[in-house]
Amino acid sequence: MAVDGRAIDEGTPLGDAETVDVEDYAILFELERLRAQRARAAPASPSKYHCLLIDEAQEFSPLELSLLGRCVSRGVR
């Protein structure tokens, strides 16, 4: 709700205030990592991959690149 009592997306073309943009996932994972660090707990782990190929890496933010780095498996399974 906004201060005027209306829904935050009221009157917008798509009414999508209750959705998450793909670009927001890196931020959500970082907030979870910081929360876990503060609580001295293990953060939620993103999916793990043996290899990542990134095209146009210059288009990613440092936060997004950090999250991608956390997705790389360590060692051989």
N, C-alpha and C positions, 0 to 999 in steps of 0.2 A: 504494500500500500504506500502510496505517495502521501505527502503532507496534506493534500486536498481530499484524501479519502478514496481516490480512484485507484484502480489497479495500475501498476507502473507502466504496463504496456497498452493501456486503454487509449484508443485513438491512433495507434501505430498501424501501419499497413499489414504487418504480419502477426502482431500480437505474440511475439516470441520471447517475452521476458522470462519464461520458465524453462528455457532451453540453455544448453551449454554449447558454445562455439568450440570447434576442434582446436583452435588456437589457445583456448583456455586450459586444456589438459595439462600442459607443462606447468602452468601456474598452480593448478590444484595439486599436482604431485610435489611441487616445491613446498607449498604450504603444509602438506602432510609430512614431508621430510623435516621441516622446521619444528612442527608440533611434536613429532616423535623424538627429535634431538632434545628438545626441552624436557620431555617426559622421560628421557634416558631409555627409550624403547626403540625397537627396530621399526623403521618406516615401511609403509606399504611398498612392495616391490613391483615395478613394472614387469611386463613379460620379458623373458631373456632370449637372446638370439646369439648364435655363434658368429654371425657376420652381418654387418649393416652396410649397405651401399647408399650413400646420400648424394643425390644430384642437386646442384644449385645450393650448396651448403651456406653460401653467403646470404641466402634469403632467410636463414634461421636466426633466431635470437640466441644469445649466449645461454639463456635459461633452457631453451629447447634443445640446444646441442648438449648441454649437461645431462638432460633427461635421456637423450639418445645414448650417451655414454654409459648411463646406468643400466641400459638395456642389453649391453654386451656381456655375454657369459664370461666368467673368469675361469681359466683352466679348462682341462678336457674332462668330459663326462663319460 
